[in-house]
């Protein structure tokens, strides 16, 4: 008997730190259309773990703007702020495997060390963390913690890959890709001010929601190496990915929240129809 093909499940996961703009509309429509064409499911997730920047007013505006654009989604909407226990449990699991270490470095101290070294390797997101705190003794770590020094938690990439071995992942537009987590260095999985990180939260949440196709901008394609590694370490299902192109302004710069003129809210107030805005976002018809 042939195996059943899993239903396509996509998602859109905005952060409520500003109004949606055309770039967001493109990403949302891309995910929504992929689900609809496959007769699958489209989900919504609010990535609101960054409490200082998250605003309930923006949360309401996101839902209103998406609905105005003609999108529909399954309920309930998942909120990351309600998932802190799940993130903590995953961190405990990785800590028990000896894959995490506390990092007491500040951004300025990391920049200073990189500058002093004169030759810092660079990854997709810039200079790679030089591993300053990786080899601290347990005594030194305990002493700094007892002093009350703030710290984040970093994933020891070398130890993690020693457990998983080589990994691959599939992008529908680019085919099978060999994961290269070392290019990112020992990434942060829990920040000093927030008890998780984008990498950890998005990986766990996609598994929680049963997402089978992760659609997002091509600027996030390199990050998938880390997410694939976390899936292997945490025994999570592996989806497919489809990284789409980015909408840019007339100068070639990627659209950002600071560009208020291209906010969906501003376009609505200027009298644009949903169809016109969908076309501006790259989805005419």
Buried (B, 14 or more C-beta within 10 A) or exposed (E): EEEEEEEBBBBBBBBBBBBBBBBBBBBBBBBBBBBBEBEBBBBBBBBBBBEEEBBEEBBEBBBBBBEBBEBEBEEEEBBBEEBBEBBEEBBEBBBEBEBBBBBBBEEEEBEEBBEEEEEBEEBBEEBBBBBBBBEBEEEEBEEBEEEEEEBBBBBBBEBBBEEBEEBEBBBEEEEEBEBBBBBBBBBBBBBBEBBBBBBBBBBBBBBEBBBBBBBBBBEBBBBBBBBBBBBBBBEBEBBBBBBBEBBEBEEEEEBEBEBEEBBBBBBBEEEBEBEEBBEBBBBEE
